[in-house]
Amino acid sequence: MVKLNADRKRTNGRFIPPPYVCYTFCMNETPPLRPIYIDISAAVHNRAGLGRYSECIAQALLAIGPDRFRLFYNQGKNGRFPSSIPPSTAQKSVHLGYKLWRTAVFLAQRLHIPFNKLVPDTVLFHSTEHLLMPLRNVPTVLTVHDLIYKLYPEYHKKLNYYYLNMAMPLFCKRADAIIAVSEATKRDIVTHYDIDPAKIHIVYEAAAPRFQPPSLEEMMEVRQRYDLPEQFLIHLGTIEPRKNLSRLLDALKRLRHDFPDLTLVLAGGKGWLYDDFFAKIEAEGLSDVVLPLGWIPDEDLPIVLAAASLGVQPSLYEGFGLPILEHMGSGQVVAASSAGSHPEVGGEAAAYFDPEDVEEMTAVIHRLLTDKEEYGRRRTLGLQQAKKFNWARAAQETLAIYDSLLGHS
C-alpha cells in the first residue's frame, strides 16, 4: 500500500492537493479522481440566458464523464432542479435567499473566508454565473457573460448595479481562469478590469438540440393552441430596457402602414424596469397588436419561433445573443441589431440594423418581409450558422481549461 499526502501549492500553474486529503491505493491501482463542481444555481432558478447556459454546459460535461463532475447550487426558497438533468446526479446545495447568498459570497471573498466546507471534496469549482464562491487552495473558473451593468448602468436596478460593480472586478481577479462567451465580452473584461487576456478563454454557447425546424403538423397544432396570428414578428428574451423593445414598437407602427395585420409576439418573462414599456403599449393603442406570451415551454418554443414571419432581436447590447441561434436553428430568419456580439454570432445569416435608428430597423424588417429571395437565402444560411455552435464542443473546450489548471495533459 502507498499513501500520498501532499501540500497544496502552485507549481508552474499546477495545483497539488491540500494536506487534509490523503489517498490510499495499491501500487497497481489509480487513485480516485476528486470531482469538479459546476454551479448550476442560475438553472435552478430559471434565470433566462444564464440558466440556459448553466443547464446546457452541465448536461454536456456530464455526458463526457458523469463520474468526474458534481453539481452545486443555491436552492433558495423556490428553486427547482432542472428536469433535463437526472436527479440522481451527485450534487450539493445550500438553502439561502438569493440576496442573502450573494451578499455572503461577496463578503467572504472580501474577507478571505473560504467556503470549502460546502464542497469539501472538490478539485476545481466552476461558477457559471456572475457569482464566484471563495475557496482556499482550489482552482476556480468564472464564466462572464457580459458587462452590461458597467456599459449601460441606467438599465439595471440600483441595488444590482452597485453589487455587480463592486463584486465583479474582485471575482474576475480571484478566478484562476475566466470563460468569456464571446470576443466582445473578452474585450470588455480586458478594457474595464485590466485582466490579463491570457487568463480569458472564449467558449461559445449554442442553441439546445431541440431548436430544429418543426413539421407542418406541429406548426398547425401550436398555432391553434396559442392562437397565434397569421403574420407576426417575434422577440425572444426577457423584457427589460436593454432589449430596446420601445424602438421596436415604433418600427411596428410604421410597418403596419404596409402590413396592417402585422403583430408582435413577445416570448419571454418580465425582467426589470419594464413598466414604461407596457405603459407605452397602452398609450399608443397597441394592446391588440402586441401579444406577451411570457415564458413558453421548451418543447413548444422552437415551433412558436418557426411560426413567426420574422425573428427580431433589437437589443442595445448582448454578451452573446443566444436567441439569434435559437431562431436560426428553428428555421427562422432573424433581423438583429449590429450591437455587441450579434454580428459575431449571427455571421452572414442575420440582417443587421443600427439599434438606435428606427428608420433603419423598419427598413430591414420591411425588406425581409417582402424580398422572398433574400428571405430564403438567409433561412438556409441561418440553419448552417446555427450548426457551427454546439454544446459538445463547448464542453470539450471547457474541460480543456479545467485540465490546464489541474496540470493534466
CORBEL-V471542 format. One record per run of one state. SS is the DSSP state (@ for helix, = for strand, . for the rest). FROM is the first residue (numbers start at 0). TO is the last residue. Records with the same first field share a line. If there is no record, write none. Layout:
SS = FROM-TO / FROM-TO
//
This chain:
. = 0-0 / 4-8 / 11-12 / 15-21 / 25-34 / 39-39 / 44-46 / 64-67 / 74-89 / 94-96 / 111-114 / 119-122 / 127-137 / 144-146 / 151-151 / 155-156 / 174-175 / 180-181 / 193-195 / 202-214 / 226-230 / 236-237 / 243-243 / 255-261 / 267-268 / 272-273 / 283-288 / 294-296 / 307-308 / 313-320 / 329-332 / 337-340 / 346-349 / 353-356 / 370-370 / 387-389 / 406-408
= = 1-3 / 9-10 / 13-14 / 22-24 / 35-38 / 68-73 / 90-93 / 123-126 / 138-143 / 176-179 / 199-201 / 231-235 / 238-239 / 262-266 / 269-271 / 289-293 / 309-312 / 333-336 / 350-352
@ = 40-43 / 47-63 / 97-110 / 115-118 / 147-150 / 152-154 / 157-173 / 182-192 / 196-198 / 215-225 / 240-242 / 244-254 / 274-282 / 297-306 / 321-328 / 341-345 / 357-369 / 371-386 / 390-405
//
